[in-house]
Amino acid sequence: MENLYLRENFFYREIPDIRGLVGLKRVDLSNNISGSILGYFSSFPLLEYLNQSNNNFEGRVPTKAKFQNSSLVSVSGNNNLCGGIKDLKLKPCFEIAPPMDTSVHLF
């Protein structure tokens, strides 16, 4: 399979793991899918187009391999994504600091 178009369907959850479809060249998952951005696409050797826009993805966008090319990868319309390369124009990711110990220690 070279093309996978799931655009404008009625999927509302995470899609199944499709890592085995390494021959994909064009993938369009612009739908209403939730979960994390599907970073494993960065290792698909033949991938020329990846549209993960207009979903409910959340978390950090990868910055390696295929995700370094904003003309190949689209993630717009995912309000809870952060990071990624500068061209994707996403908000920065902030690490959550562990809570401070505010208890009083008596010796």
Residue pairs with C-beta under 8 A, 6 or more apart in sequence:
1 21
1 23
1 24
2 23
2 24
2 25
2 26
2 46
3 24
3 25
3 26
3 27
4 18
4 21
4 24
4 26
4 27
4 28
4 29
5 26
5 27
5 28
6 15
6 28
6 29
6 31
7 28
7 29
7 30
7 31
7 51
8 30
8 31
9 31
10 32
11 31
11 32
11 33
12 32
12 33
12 34
13 33
13 34
13 35
14 33
14 34
14 35
15 29
15 33
15 35
15 38
18 24
19 40
21 44
22 43
22 44
22 45
22 46
23 46
24 41
24 44
24 46
24 47
25 46
25 47
25 48
25 49
26 47
26 48
26 49
27 41
27 47
27 49
27 50
27 51
28 49
28 51
29 38
29 51
29 52
29 55
30 51
30 52
30 53
30 54
30 55
30 74
30 77
31 54
31 55
32 54
32 55
32 56
33 55
33 56
33 57
34 55
34 56
34 57
34 58
35 56
35 57
35 58
36 57
36 58
36 59
37 52
37 57
37 59
37 60
37 61
37 62
37 75
37 78
37 81
38 52
39 61
39 62
39 67
41 47
41 50
41 66
42 62
42 64
42 65
42 66
42 67
43 65
43 66
44 66
47 66
47 72
48 72
49 72
50 66
50 72
50 73
50 74
51 74
52 73
52 74
52 75
52 78
53 74
53 75
53 76
53 77
53 78
54 76
54 77
54 78
55 77
55 78
56 78
56 80
57 75
57 78
57 80
57 81
58 78
58 80
58 81
59 80
59 81
59 82
60 81
60 82
60 83
60 84
60 93
61 67
61 75
61 81
61 82
61 83
61 84
61 88
61 90
62 84
63 83
63 84
63 85
66 72
66 73
67 73
67 84
67 85
68 85
70 85
70 87
70 88
73 88
75 81
75 84
75 88
75 90
76 88
81 90
82 90
82 91
82 92
82 93
82 94
83 90
83 92
83 93
84 90
